[in-house]
Amino acid sequence: MNFEPVFPRSAFLAAAPFLFCAAAQAIGLTQVHETEPYRPRENNPETNYGILALDLLFGSNYVSWYGGMADRHGNGSYRVTNWVNNGDFYTQALGADWHFTAALIQRSTWVTARNGAIASQPGLNSIWIDTIFVHRPADSKWSGAVVLSPGASTDFDHYDERLLRLPVQASVRYEASKTLAFELGIAYTPDFTEMPVLPLLGVTWNPADDWELKARFTSVTLTHRLASRTSLGAFVSYDEASWMIGERNDFGQLRYATGTAGLELSQGFDITEKTPATIRFAAGGTFGDSLRLYDPDGDVLRASSNMDGGVFLRAGLQIKF
């Protein structure tokens, strides 16, 4: 995903200290496709492929809608709809201190333009695999992780090697106490077009059993557990996505950037005795929205639209088969 000065760099630098003091969950609040390398996972050496298929297809689905975004200069309006589906499909211990996880993430996006400088894009797709290597020595407060995420982001009108991407994360985590942990690292993501290499800062703090303040990369969340399976959270997040689009004779790179802030309610329930599920609803506003159309290498800007803030809505369903 690639971003641009819809969210000015000065604002990003001003927000950096705040981002370092909290963190966001990958599944649920903020960016539902964000990798969480240090999240505990169970080994699954004996894979039931029927259950695995259900988990991948239906286990974690989110639909988000960004609307009411008018061009600041009166050049039409836009709305963006995302469908994200993700899920671990293999996790296994590699010796005493190493653990490996592979997760499949699919994101489909529809950009609808009304008299805008950039035309509607009804079929933008991204698919990638997070390969997560975590080193967690026994009886140590330190752990480390490397994440390689090969994938493709395109409208699939035709094949071009530039639609293939390899985002990378590398970080270390220090557990200062049972309630406080810090993360420091670096991330390379082609989605952030103008700043593909970014520091990866994170903090997780649990001041009480039913409160969590979390910050990671470009997301911040504060979550309060109201009951054993009911939570309410507040979030601020900045997200970017880019795709290689167009025919061979008119190939380009489209980038969407937005900030979101709002609230999310999470409720757990049981579909069957052995099938727990969680439903989530989020609502809020967007800020710093922009669409940019570049040449294929992202060097020449062909068309752009900066938008006023709009409305953000999301619904999600997670099922553990």
Backbone as numpy.savetxt, mean C-alpha at the origin, in Angstrom:
# Nx Ny Nz CAx CAy CAz Cx Cy Cz
4.51 2.51 -8.05 3.67 3.66 -8.05 4.56 4.88 -8.05
4.21 5.93 -8.79 5.09 7.08 -8.88 4.37 8.35 -8.46
5.09 9.21 -7.73 4.46 10.41 -7.23 5.10 11.66 -7.75
4.38 12.76 -7.50 4.85 14.03 -7.96 4.46 15.17 -7.10
4.98 16.39 -7.37 4.74 17.47 -6.47 3.32 17.91 -6.33
2.38 16.99 -6.23 1.05 17.38 -5.82 1.15 17.55 -4.33
1.97 16.70 -3.78 2.31 16.74 -2.37 3.73 17.28 -2.36
3.91 18.58 -2.10 5.21 19.21 -2.27 6.29 18.52 -1.45
7.52 18.58 -1.95 8.62 17.95 -1.22 8.80 18.60 0.15
8.57 19.94 0.22 8.69 20.61 1.51 7.72 20.05 2.51
6.49 19.69 2.04 5.50 19.10 2.95 5.94 17.71 3.38
6.55 16.98 2.46 7.04 15.64 2.81 8.12 15.74 3.89
9.05 16.70 3.72 10.11 16.85 4.70 9.57 17.31 6.04
8.55 18.17 5.99 7.94 18.63 7.24 7.25 17.50 7.96
6.70 16.57 7.19 5.96 15.45 7.79 6.87 14.33 8.27
8.13 14.33 7.84 9.02 13.22 8.16 9.14 12.95 9.65
9.32 13.98 10.51 9.41 13.67 11.95 8.14 13.02 12.47
6.98 13.45 11.96 5.71 12.86 12.40 5.60 11.42 11.93
6.04 11.17 10.69 5.98 9.81 10.18 6.88 8.89 10.99
7.94 9.44 11.55 8.85 8.61 12.32 8.27 8.26 13.69
7.21 8.95 14.09 6.66 8.74 15.42 5.40 7.91 15.42
5.05 7.26 14.32 3.88 6.39 14.30 3.99 5.45 13.13
3.00 4.50 12.96 3.14 3.59 11.83 1.84 2.99 11.40
1.79 2.43 10.18 0.52 2.00 9.62 0.50 0.53 9.32
-0.66 -0.07 9.46 -0.81 -1.48 9.14 -0.97 -1.65 7.64
-0.38 -2.70 7.10 -0.51 -2.94 5.67 -1.91 -3.41 5.33
-2.47 -4.23 6.19 -3.81 -4.75 5.92 -4.79 -3.97 6.77
-5.64 -3.21 6.15 -6.62 -2.46 6.92 -6.44 -0.98 6.69
-5.96 -0.29 7.68 -5.79 1.15 7.56 -4.78 1.51 6.49
-5.00 2.67 5.89 -4.11 3.27 4.91 -3.88 2.36 3.71
-2.63 2.04 3.39 -2.33 1.37 2.13 -2.41 -0.14 2.31
-3.46 -0.73 1.81 -3.71 -2.14 2.07 -2.76 -3.07 1.32
-1.97 -2.50 0.39 -1.03 -3.34 -0.34 0.40 -3.15 0.17
0.58 -2.43 1.25 1.91 -2.16 1.78 2.46 -3.40 2.49
3.74 -3.68 2.26 4.37 -4.85 2.87 4.61 -4.64 4.35
4.36 -5.67 5.14 4.68 -5.68 6.56 5.63 -6.84 6.84
6.94 -6.65 6.66 7.84 -7.80 6.78 7.93 -8.37 8.18
7.70 -7.57 9.22 7.90 -8.05 10.58 6.62 -8.59 11.22
5.54 -8.63 10.46 4.31 -9.19 11.01 4.49 -10.70 11.21
4.14 -11.24 12.39 4.31 -12.69 12.63 3.49 -13.51 11.64
4.08 -14.59 11.17 3.41 -15.48 10.22 3.64 -16.92 10.64
2.66 -17.77 10.34 2.76 -19.18 10.66 3.33 -19.95 9.47
4.14 -20.96 9.75 4.66 -21.82 8.68 3.52 -22.63 8.07
3.61 -22.88 6.76 2.62 -23.74 6.11 3.31 -24.75 5.19
4.13 -25.65 5.76 4.88 -26.60 4.91 3.98 -27.56 4.15
2.80 -27.90 4.69 1.88 -28.80 4.00 0.73 -27.97 3.44
0.87 -27.59 2.19 -0.08 -26.67 1.60 -1.32 -27.40 1.09
-2.50 -26.90 1.50 -3.75 -27.34 0.92 -4.09 -26.36 -0.20
-3.94 -26.81 -1.45 -4.03 -25.87 -2.56 -5.44 -25.34 -2.77
-6.45 -26.09 -2.35 -7.81 -25.58 -2.42 -8.01 -24.41 -1.48
-7.53 -24.57 -0.24 -7.62 -23.49 0.74 -6.75 -22.32 0.30
-5.57 -22.62 -0.23 -4.68 -21.56 -0.70 -5.34 -20.72 -1.79
-6.02 -21.37 -2.74 -6.70 -20.64 -3.80 -7.80 -19.74 -3.24
-8.55 -20.25 -2.27 -9.58 -19.43 -1.64 -8.98 -18.22 -0.94
-7.87 -18.44 -0.22 -7.22 -17.33 0.48 -6.73 -16.27 -0.50
-6.15 -16.71 -1.62 -5.61 -15.75 -2.58 -6.71 -14.99 -3.32
-7.79 -15.68 -3.66 -8.84 -15.04 -4.45 -9.81 -14.22 -3.60
-10.11 -14.72 -2.40 -11.15 -14.07 -1.61 -10.69 -13.65 -0.22
-9.45 -13.97 0.15 -9.04 -13.76 1.52 -8.89 -12.32 1.94
-8.50 -11.43 1.03 -8.28 -10.04 1.40 -8.60 -9.14 0.21
-9.79 -8.59 0.19 -10.23 -7.76 -0.92 -10.67 -6.39 -0.40
-10.18 -5.36 -1.08 -10.52 -3.98 -0.71 -10.91 -3.20 -1.97
-11.96 -2.40 -1.86 -12.34 -1.48 -2.93 -12.32 -0.07 -2.36
-11.58 0.81 -2.98 -11.50 2.20 -2.52 -11.90 3.13 -3.66
-12.50 4.26 -3.28 -13.02 5.22 -4.25 -12.58 6.62 -3.85
-11.98 7.31 -4.83 -11.56 8.69 -4.64 -12.41 9.53 -5.61
-13.23 10.41 -5.06 -14.15 11.17 -5.93 -14.19 12.64 -5.57
-14.95 13.41 -6.38 -15.11 14.83 -6.14 -13.84 15.63 -6.36
-12.94 15.13 -7.22 -11.65 15.78 -7.43 -11.70 16.64 -8.69
-11.92 17.93 -8.52 -11.98 18.87 -9.65 -10.60 19.45 -9.92
-10.29 19.60 -11.19 -9.03 20.22 -11.58 -8.98 21.66 -11.06
-7.85 22.04 -10.49 -7.74 23.37 -9.88 -7.87 24.49 -10.89
-7.60 24.20 -12.15 -7.67 25.22 -13.19 -8.93 25.09 -14.04
-9.88 24.30 -13.56 -11.15 24.17 -14.26 -11.14 23.23 -15.43
-10.09 22.42 -15.54 -10.01 21.48 -16.67 -10.62 20.14 -16.30
-11.91 20.14 -16.03 -12.62 18.90 -15.78 -12.47 18.39 -14.36
-12.85 17.12 -14.16 -12.78 16.48 -12.85 -12.49 15.00 -13.04
-12.11 14.34 -11.94 -11.68 12.95 -12.00 -12.22 12.17 -10.81
-12.29 10.87 -11.01 -12.45 9.96 -9.89 -11.63 8.71 -10.18
-11.15 8.10 -9.11 -10.27 6.93 -9.22 -10.82 5.82 -8.34
-10.91 4.63 -8.89 -11.38 3.46 -8.14 -10.30 2.39 -8.15
-10.03 1.82 -6.97 -9.03 0.76 -6.84 -9.67 -0.50 -6.28
-9.23 -1.63 -6.79 -9.55 -2.92 -6.19 -8.23 -3.61 -5.91
-7.99 -3.92 -4.64 -6.75 -4.55 -4.22 -7.05 -5.89 -3.57
-6.34 -6.90 -4.00 -6.47 -8.24 -3.43 -5.06 -8.73 -3.09
-4.85 -9.17 -1.85 -3.52 -9.64 -1.49 -3.59 -10.80 -0.52
-2.51 -11.55 -0.45 -2.50 -12.67 0.48 -1.20 -13.45 0.42
-0.73 -13.91 1.59 0.44 -14.79 1.65 0.08 -16.14 1.03
0.98 -16.68 0.22 0.71 -18.02 -0.32 1.80 -19.03 0.07
2.88 -18.55 0.69 3.89 -19.49 1.18 4.67 -18.82 2.30
4.82 -19.51 3.41 5.63 -18.99 4.51 6.30 -20.17 5.20
7.61 -20.04 5.44 8.38 -21.17 5.91 9.63 -20.70 6.65
9.96 -21.37 7.75 11.20 -21.10 8.46 12.37 -21.64 7.64
13.44 -20.86 7.58 14.67 -21.26 6.89 15.77 -21.38 7.93
15.76 -22.45 8.66 16.71 -22.59 9.75 16.19 -21.94 11.02
17.09 -21.73 11.97 16.68 -21.25 13.28 16.32 -19.77 13.29
17.03 -18.96 12.47 16.88 -17.51 12.59 16.23 -16.83 11.38
16.06 -17.56 10.28 15.54 -16.95 9.06 14.12 -17.44 8.79
13.33 -16.53 8.20 11.96 -16.88 7.81 11.67 -16.28 6.44
10.97 -17.04 5.61 10.64 -16.59 4.25 9.13 -16.58 4.05
8.63 -15.51 3.41 7.22 -15.41 3.06 7.09 -14.91 1.63
6.15 -15.48 0.88 5.81 -14.98 -0.45 4.34 -14.57 -0.45
4.06 -13.37 -0.92 2.69 -12.85 -0.95 2.38 -12.33 -2.34
1.19 -12.62 -2.81 0.74 -12.15 -4.13 -0.19 -10.96 -3.95
0.09 -9.87 -4.68 -0.72 -8.66 -4.60 -1.18 -8.27 -6.00
-2.45 -8.02 -6.13 -3.04 -7.58 -7.40 -3.81 -6.29 -7.15
-3.58 -5.29 -8.00 -4.30 -4.03 -7.88 -4.83 -3.62 -9.26
-6.12 -3.41 -9.36 -6.74 -2.92 -10.59 -7.29 -1.52 -10.34
-7.08 -0.62 -11.29 -7.43 0.78 -11.11 -8.18 1.29 -12.32
-9.21 2.10 -12.06 -9.99 2.75 -13.11 -9.96 4.25 -12.86
-9.46 5.00 -13.84 -9.46 6.46 -13.77 -10.54 6.98 -14.71
-11.49 7.71 -14.16 -12.58 8.27 -14.95 -12.42 9.78 -15.02
-12.29 10.32 -16.23 -12.08 11.75 -16.42 -13.30 12.37 -17.09
-13.69 13.53 -16.63 -14.76 14.30 -17.27 -14.16 15.62 -17.76
-13.96 15.70 -19.08 -13.38 16.89 -19.71 -12.01 17.24 -19.12
-11.24 16.24 -18.77 -9.95 16.48 -18.15 -8.81 16.53 -19.16
-7.67 17.04 -18.69 -6.50 17.10 -19.55 -5.95 15.71 -19.86
-6.24 14.76 -18.98 -5.80 13.37 -19.17 -7.04 12.50 -19.37
-7.03 11.67 -20.39 -8.20 10.87 -20.74 -8.45 9.78 -19.70
-9.68 9.26 -19.70 -10.04 8.14 -18.82 -9.16 6.94 -19.13
-8.84 6.20 -18.08 -8.03 4.99 -18.21 -8.79 3.86 -17.51
-9.54 3.04 -18.25 -10.42 2.07 -17.61 -9.76 0.76 -17.18
-8.52 0.52 -17.59 -7.95 -0.80 -17.31 -6.49 -0.76 -16.91
-6.18 -0.18 -15.75 -4.81 -0.13 -15.25 -4.61 -1.27 -14.26
-3.54 -2.02 -14.42 -3.35 -3.20 -13.58 -1.91 -3.29 -13.07
-1.80 -3.74 -11.85 -0.49 -4.05 -11.26 -0.59 -5.40 -10.58
0.42 -6.20 -10.76 0.49 -7.48 -10.07 1.94 -7.74 -9.72
2.19 -8.15 -8.47 3.55 -8.41 -8.06 3.57 -9.42 -6.92
4.75 -9.92 -6.63 4.95 -10.87 -5.55 5.94 -10.26 -4.56
5.54 -10.14 -3.31 6.46 -9.76 -2.25 7.20 -11.01 -1.78
8.50 -11.04 -1.96 9.32 -12.11 -1.39 10.04 -11.51 -0.20
9.73 -12.01 0.99 10.13 -11.38 2.25 11.08 -12.31 3.00
12.29 -11.84 3.25 13.28 -12.58 4.02 13.51 -11.85 5.34
13.21 -12.51 6.44 13.35 -11.89 7.76 14.37 -12.68 8.58
15.32 -11.96 9.16 16.32 -12.55 10.05 16.00 -12.11 11.48
15.61 -13.05 12.32 15.20 -12.73 13.68 15.91 -13.69 14.64
17.11 -13.35 15.10 17.84 -14.25 16.02 17.10 -14.41 17.34
17.18 -15.60 17.88 16.54 -15.86 19.17 17.19 -15.02 20.26
16.37 -14.54 21.19 16.85 -13.77 22.34 17.57 -12.49 21.94
17.20 -11.93 20.78 17.79 -10.67 20.35 16.69 -9.63 20.15
16.98 -8.39 20.47 16.03 -7.31 20.25 16.10 -6.79 18.81
17.09 -7.26 18.06 17.28 -6.80 16.69 16.76 -7.85 15.69
16.19 -7.38 14.62 15.82 -8.23 13.49 16.01 -7.43 12.21
16.09 -8.13 11.09 16.29 -7.46 9.82 15.42 -8.09 8.74
15.17 -7.32 7.68 14.32 -7.82 6.60 14.76 -7.25 5.25
14.64 -8.09 4.24 14.82 -7.67 2.85 13.59 -8.12 2.08
13.01 -7.20 1.31 11.82 -7.50 0.53 12.10 -7.19 -0.93
11.95 -8.19 -1.79 12.06 -8.02 -3.24 10.67 -8.24 -3.82
10.21 -7.31 -4.66 8.82 -7.35 -5.13 8.74 -7.28 -6.66
9.15 -8.33 -7.37 9.05 -8.30 -8.83 7.60 -8.26 -9.28
7.34 -7.47 -10.33 5.97 -7.37 -10.82 5.88 -6.52 -12.07
4.65 -6.17 -12.43 4.39 -5.38 -13.63 3.23 -4.43 -13.36
3.30 -3.23 -13.96 2.24 -2.24 -13.82 1.98 -1.63 -15.20
0.77 -1.89 -15.75 0.52 -1.50 -17.14 -0.96 -1.64 -17.47
-1.35 -1.11 -18.61 -2.70 -1.37 -19.13 -2.71 -2.61 -20.02
-1.54 -3.23 -20.20 -1.39 -4.48 -20.96 -1.87 -4.34 -22.42
-1.77 -3.13 -22.96 -2.07 -2.97 -24.38 -1.02 -3.68 -25.23
0.22 -3.67 -24.78 1.26 -4.43 -25.45 2.41 -4.62 -24.47
3.33 -5.49 -24.84 4.45 -5.79 -23.95 5.60 -4.82 -24.21
6.16 -4.32 -23.13 7.37 -3.52 -23.18 8.14 -3.83 -21.90
9.44 -4.02 -22.00 10.21 -4.44 -20.83 10.14 -3.43 -19.69
9.78 -2.17 -19.99 9.72 -1.16 -18.93 8.53 -1.33 -18.01
7.56 -2.18 -18.39 6.44 -2.42 -17.48 6.84 -3.37 -16.36
8.00 -4.03 -16.49 8.50 -4.93 -15.44 9.27 -4.12 -14.40
9.03 -4.41 -13.13 9.64 -3.61 -12.07 10.14 -4.50 -10.94
11.07 -3.96 -10.16 11.60 -4.69 -9.01 11.80 -3.72 -7.83
10.73 -3.37 -7.12 10.90 -2.60 -5.89 11.66 -3.41 -4.85
12.41 -2.69 -3.99 13.23 -3.34 -2.98 13.11 -2.56 -1.66
13.04 -3.31 -0.56 13.11 -2.73 0.77 14.18 -3.47 1.57
14.92 -2.72 2.39 15.86 -3.33 3.33 15.79 -2.53 4.62
15.63 -3.22 5.74 15.46 -2.50 6.99 15.90 -3.35 8.17
16.11 -2.67 9.30 16.36 -3.34 10.58 15.32 -2.84 11.57
15.02 -3.69 12.54 14.01 -3.36 13.55 14.59 -3.62 14.94
14.34 -2.69 15.84 14.83 -2.81 17.20 13.65 -2.73 18.16
13.47 -3.75 18.97 12.41 -3.77 19.96 12.97 -3.23 21.28
12.70 -1.95 21.52 13.22 -1.32 22.74 12.55 -1.90 23.98
11.29 -2.29 23.83 10.54 -2.91 24.92 9.39 -3.70 24.31
8.57 -4.30 25.16 7.42 -5.03 24.65 6.38 -4.12 24.02
6.47 -2.82 24.28 5.47 -1.88 23.78 6.02 -0.89 22.76
7.32 -0.93 22.48 7.92 0.07 21.60 8.96 -0.56 20.70
8.83 -0.32 19.38 9.79 -0.84 18.40 10.06 0.22 17.34
11.29 0.23 16.85 11.71 1.18 15.83 12.17 0.43 14.59
11.98 1.05 13.43 12.44 0.46 12.17 13.17 1.52 11.36
14.26 1.13 10.76 15.05 2.04 9.94 15.55 1.29 8.71
15.39 1.93 7.54 15.84 1.26 6.33 15.74 2.16 5.13
15.72 1.54 3.97 15.65 2.27 2.70 14.74 1.51 1.76
14.03 2.24 0.92 13.10 1.61 -0.03 13.33 2.20 -1.41
13.33 1.33 -2.40 13.34 1.75 -3.81 12.03 1.30 -4.42
11.23 2.26 -4.93 9.98 1.91 -5.58 9.78 2.78 -6.82
9.71 2.19 -8.01 9.50 2.97 -9.24 8.16 3.69 -9.25
7.21 3.32 -8.37 5.94 4.03 -8.31 6.14 5.49 -7.94
7.12 5.78 -7.10 7.42 7.17 -6.75 8.36 7.71 -7.83
7.77 8.28 -8.86 8.50 8.60 -10.08 9.67 9.56 -9.84
9.42 10.65 -9.12 10.46 11.65 -8.96 11.42 11.34 -7.82
10.99 10.53 -6.87 11.84 10.18 -5.72 11.75 8.67 -5.49
12.29 7.86 -6.40 12.12 6.41 -6.26 12.86 5.81 -5.08
13.89 6.50 -4.56 14.63 6.01 -3.40 14.27 6.88 -2.20
13.75 6.25 -1.15 13.27 6.99 0.01 13.72 6.32 1.29
13.92 7.11 2.36 14.19 6.48 3.66 12.96 5.76 4.16
13.16 4.66 4.85 12.07 3.89 5.41 12.18 4.00 6.93
11.31 4.80 7.53 11.32 5.04 8.97 10.04 4.49 9.58
10.14 3.91 10.74 8.94 3.37 11.35 9.03 3.29 12.86
7.88 3.40 13.50 7.76 3.24 14.94 6.45 2.54 15.22
6.45 1.60 16.16 5.22 0.99 16.66 5.22 1.15 18.17
4.14 1.72 18.69 4.06 1.99 20.12 2.69 1.56 20.63
2.68 0.74 21.66 1.45 0.29 22.30 1.43 0.79 23.75
0.94 2.02 23.96 0.94 2.57 25.32 0.02 1.82 26.27
-0.96 1.12 25.72 -1.86 0.27 26.51 -2.27 -0.90 25.64
-2.89 -1.92 26.26 -3.25 -3.12 25.51 -4.21 -2.83 24.37
-5.04 -1.81 24.50 -6.06 -1.53 23.50 -5.75 -0.30 22.64
-4.49 0.17 22.67 -4.10 1.31 21.84 -2.83 0.97 21.06
-2.77 1.44 19.81 -1.56 1.28 19.01 -1.35 2.51 18.14
-0.15 3.05 18.23 0.28 4.14 17.36 1.37 3.57 16.47
1.19 3.72 15.17 2.08 3.05 14.23 2.39 3.97 13.06
3.68 4.02 12.68 4.08 4.78 11.50 5.06 3.95 10.71
4.86 3.92 9.40 5.82 3.19 8.55 5.80 3.78 7.16
6.97 4.16 6.68 7.14 4.68 5.33 6.33 5.96 5.16
5.19 5.95 4.50 4.41 7.17 4.26 3.03 7.10 4.89
2.87 6.31 5.94 1.55 6.15 6.57 1.64 6.25 8.08
0.61 6.80 8.67 0.52 6.92 10.12 -0.88 6.51 10.56
-0.97 5.68 11.59 -2.28 5.27 12.10 -2.29 5.28 13.62
-3.45 5.55 14.16 -3.71 5.43 15.59 -4.96 4.57 15.73
-4.84 3.42 16.41 -5.93 2.45 16.49 -6.30 2.18 17.94
-7.60 2.15 18.20 -8.11 1.83 19.54 -9.05 0.64 19.43
-8.77 -0.41 20.21 -9.64 -1.57 20.22 -10.79 -1.32 21.19
-12.01 -1.22 20.63 -13.20 -0.93 21.43 -13.72 -2.17 22.13
-13.55 -3.33 21.48 -13.95 -4.62 22.04 -13.00 -5.66 21.48
-13.19 -6.92 21.86 -12.22 -7.94 21.46 -12.04 -8.03 19.95
-13.10 -7.75 19.18 -13.01 -7.86 17.71 -13.49 -6.59 17.02
-13.50 -5.49 17.73 -13.96 -4.22 17.17 -12.89 -3.15 17.40
-12.48 -2.46 16.34 -11.46 -1.42 16.45 -11.87 -0.19 15.66
-11.42 0.96 16.13 -11.62 2.23 15.43 -10.25 2.87 15.26
-9.95 3.31 14.06 -8.64 3.89 13.79 -8.72 5.18 13.02
-7.70 6.02 13.19 -7.53 7.24 12.41 -6.23 7.10 11.62
-6.22 7.62 10.39 -5.04 7.43 9.54 -4.75 8.67 8.71
-3.47 8.82 8.38 -2.99 9.77 7.39 -2.01 9.01 6.52
-2.15 9.13 5.20 -1.29 8.33 4.32 -1.06 9.06 3.00
0.12 8.85 2.43 0.42 9.36 1.10 0.72 8.18 0.19
0.10 8.12 -0.95 0.22 6.97 -1.83 0.46 7.43 -3.26
1.21 6.63 -3.99 1.48 6.91 -5.39 1.43 5.62 -6.19
0.99 5.72 -7.43 0.98 4.56 -8.32 1.27 5.02 -9.74
1.97 4.18 -10.50 2.22 4.52 -11.89 2.12 3.27 -12.75
1.79 3.49 -14.01 1.59 2.39 -14.95 2.16 2.80 -16.31
2.69 1.82 -17.04 3.09 2.02 -18.42 1.86 1.78 -19.29
1.51 2.76 -20.12 0.24 2.68 -20.85 0.43 3.06 -22.32
-0.58 2.70 -23.13 -0.65 3.16 -24.50 -0.15 2.16 -25.53
-0.37 2.52 -26.79 0.10 1.72 -27.91 1.59 1.93 -28.12
2.19 1.10 -28.96 3.63 1.19 -29.19 4.03 2.57 -29.71
3.20 3.16 -30.55 3.57 4.45 -31.14 3.18 5.62 -30.25
2.59 5.34 -29.10 2.20 6.42 -28.19 2.33 5.93 -26.75
3.48 5.30 -26.45 3.69 4.70 -25.14 4.02 5.80 -24.12
3.58 5.62 -22.88 3.85 6.61 -21.84 3.71 6.01 -20.46
3.94 6.84 -19.48 3.84 6.45 -18.08 2.86 7.37 -17.37
1.81 6.77 -16.80 0.79 7.53 -16.08 1.02 7.36 -14.58
0.95 8.47 -13.84 1.16 8.42 -12.41 0.04 9.14 -11.67
-0.46 8.49 -10.63 -1.48 9.09 -9.75 -0.91 9.21 -8.35
-1.08 10.38 -7.74 -0.59 10.61 -6.38 -1.71 11.22 -5.54
-1.77 10.80 -4.28 -2.79 11.36 -3.39 -2.39 11.18 -1.94
-2.86 12.08 -1.12 -2.82 11.90 0.32 -4.22 11.64 0.81
-4.36 10.83 1.83 -5.68 10.54 2.41 -5.60 10.68 3.92
-6.73 11.06 4.51 -6.84 11.13 5.97 -8.28 10.80 6.33
-8.47 10.02 7.39 -9.84 9.66 7.76 -9.89 8.69 8.91
-11.03 8.00 9.01 -11.30 7.04 10.07 -11.67 5.70 9.46
-11.37 4.62 10.18 -11.76 3.29 9.73 -12.29 2.47 10.90
-13.40 1.80 10.66 -14.01 0.90 11.64 -13.80 -0.53 11.19
-13.35 -1.38 12.12 -13.08 -2.78 11.83 -13.90 -3.66 12.76
-14.58 -4.67 12.18 -15.42 -5.57 12.98 -15.14 -7.01 12.57
-14.75 -7.83 13.53 -14.54 -9.25 13.27 -15.80 -10.06 13.53
-15.94 -11.18 12.80 -17.08 -12.07 12.99 -16.70 -13.43 12.44
-17.54 -14.43 12.65 -17.29 -15.79 12.18 -18.29 -16.16 11.10
-17.77 -16.53 9.93 -18.64 -17.04 8.87 -19.09 -18.45 9.22
-18.13 -19.26 9.65 -18.42 -20.58 10.22 -17.56 -20.71 11.46
-17.67 -21.84 12.12 -16.91 -22.05 13.35 -15.41 -21.99 13.11
-14.95 -22.37 11.89 -13.53 -22.39 11.59 -13.13 -21.34 10.54
-14.04 -20.40 10.24 -13.76 -19.41 9.20 -13.99 -18.01 9.76
-12.97 -17.43 10.40 -13.12 -16.06 10.90 -12.99 -15.05 9.77
-13.60 -13.89 9.96 -13.55 -12.84 8.95 -13.54 -11.48 9.64
-13.14 -10.47 8.89 -13.14 -9.09 9.37 -13.64 -8.20 8.25
-14.55 -7.31 8.58 -15.04 -6.34 7.61 -14.60 -4.95 8.07
-14.21 -4.12 7.11 -13.68 -2.80 7.42 -14.33 -1.73 6.54
-14.60 -0.59 7.14 -15.12 0.56 6.41 -14.28 1.78 6.75
-13.85 2.52 5.74 -13.05 3.72 5.95 -13.66 4.88 5.16
-13.56 6.07 5.73 -14.06 7.27 5.05 -13.20 8.45 5.45
-13.01 9.36 4.53 -12.22 10.54 4.83 -12.09 11.42 3.60
-11.02 12.18 3.56 -10.80 13.10 2.46 -9.45 12.87 1.82
-9.27 13.43 0.63 -8.00 13.37 -0.08 -7.39 14.76 -0.16
-6.09 14.80 -0.32 -5.39 16.08 -0.49 -4.18 15.85 -1.37
-3.75 16.89 -2.06 -2.58 16.77 -2.92 -2.76 15.81 -4.08
-3.99 15.69 -4.60 -4.23 14.75 -5.70 -3.62 15.28 -7.00
-3.04 14.37 -7.78 -2.53 14.76 -9.09 -2.47 13.57 -10.03
-2.62 13.86 -11.30 -2.38 12.90 -12.37 -1.31 13.48 -13.27
-0.34 12.65 -13.66 0.73 13.08 -14.55 0.91 12.03 -15.64
1.07 12.49 -16.86 1.38 11.61 -17.98 2.75 11.99 -18.51
3.68 11.02 -18.45 5.06 11.26 -18.86 5.38 10.45 -20.12
6.57 10.70 -20.64 7.12 9.80 -21.65 7.47 8.48 -20.95
7.81 7.43 -21.69 8.02 6.12 -21.05 9.06 6.10 -19.95
10.08 6.96 -20.04 11.15 6.97 -19.04 10.86 7.90 -17.87
9.73 8.59 -17.90 9.37 9.48 -16.81 10.16 10.78 -16.79
10.77 11.15 -17.91 11.59 12.36 -17.95 10.84 13.57 -18.50
9.95 13.35 -19.45 9.25 14.46 -20.10 7.77 14.41 -19.72
7.28 15.52 -19.19 5.87 15.62 -18.80 5.03 16.00 -20.02
4.06 15.14 -20.36 3.21 15.38 -21.52 1.92 16.11 -21.16
1.33 15.74 -20.03 0.07 16.36 -19.59 -0.03 16.17 -18.09
-0.76 17.08 -17.43 -0.87 16.96 -15.98 -2.16 17.61 -15.51
-2.57 17.22 -14.32 -3.74 17.82 -13.69 -3.54 17.77 -12.18
-3.55 18.95 -11.55 -3.56 19.06 -10.10 -4.99 19.28 -9.65
-5.42 18.54 -8.63 -6.83 18.54 -8.26 -7.05 19.03 -6.84
-8.24 19.59 -6.63 -8.66 19.94 -5.28 -8.94 18.66 -4.50
-8.98 18.79 -3.18 -9.28 17.65 -2.34 -10.65 17.07 -2.63
-10.79 15.78 -2.38 -12.05 15.10 -2.64 -12.43 14.19 -1.49
-13.22 13.18 -1.81 -13.75 12.25 -0.82 -13.10 10.88 -1.01
-12.79 10.22 0.10 -12.18 8.90 0.07 -13.07 7.92 0.82
-13.43 6.81 0.17 -14.23 5.76 0.79 -13.57 4.41 0.49
-13.64 3.51 1.47 -13.09 2.18 1.24 -13.87 1.14 2.04
-14.06 -0.01 1.44 -14.65 -1.16 2.12 -13.75 -2.35 1.89
-13.57 -3.16 2.92 -12.70 -4.32 2.80 -13.24 -5.51 3.54
-12.93 -6.69 3.02 -13.34 -7.93 3.65 -12.15 -8.89 3.66
-11.80 -9.37 4.85 -10.76 -10.38 5.00 -11.37 -11.65 5.55
-11.05 -12.78 4.90 -11.56 -14.08 5.33 -10.37 -15.02 5.46
-10.31 -15.74 6.58 -9.27 -16.73 6.77 -9.87 -18.11 6.61
-9.63 -18.74 5.44 -10.22 -20.04 5.16 -9.44 -21.14 5.86
